[in-house]
Amino acid sequence: MTQDVKEIFSSASGSTPPAALAAKVRTLAPSMTRSMQRVAETVAADPAGCAALTVTGLAELTGTSEATVVRTARILGYPGYRDLRLALAGLAAQQQSGRAPALTTDITVDDPIADVVAKLAYDEQQTLADTAAALDTVQLGAAVTALAAARRTDIYGVGASGLVAQDLTQKLLRIGLIAHAHSDPHLAVTNAVQLRAGDVAIAITHSGSTGDVIEPLRVAFEHGATTVAITGRPDGPVTQYADHILTTSTARESELRPAAMSSRTSQLLVVDCLFIGVAQRTYEQAAPALSASYEALAHRHRR
């Protein structure tokens, strides 16, 4: 790595890392204004070219204003346009070193099944890579610490996110922790009322604005529980009641690939990271509990 590139990464520390820029654009673009989308999509498509532009130059290229460019940079996680330029230069350097640019191809109604498999596999891989690149490990570590010490954990999710909530619940149960998944909003709120300091509440919502998930998280937050949001919208309403925010990514939505499909993939990655982290922290309890659950179910697998 050259001295110039080293300075780029050093100067951009504390902001969104270059590897996470494309993931940020894919995740946040749908919630941006049209003019901000043009800026975000332009810098993601041509990081090297945009890194050479002043804020005025990028505004002219995208047909927007300097203020729009600066606002877009801030939404993408950079203090200002200078920091975004540094990250763009770093991303360009990574791509020039051989890393392939991220591409997405929509599935069409006429695609043969082999192409469907290939496109879905590519999209899933990209979603996982984007989520891993953007995931804040400090926030993740804090959530793991809270879960490992929790008296009880309540997990809220509806629809596809409800399936993810159930997945995390059964994982925690298998290592001897008390956990409950709630997809019924009334039961979720009545259970949240019972939470207190030392408990954990987790809300899973890709949109960040699912009322049936936000309401019980708010109640849990107000009763002193540690709260966690797993969401694709770090600026969504759910985050105002979250002590810790874990951001997920998603592939581009299309007619035959709704957002729920790729959001579920990224949510499951975050859930697995939480589970492994908690199992590591509670290994002396978790290992015997896992062995006991395997033993209890072994006769069912021999049939």
Disulfide bonds with the S-S distance in Angstrom:
none
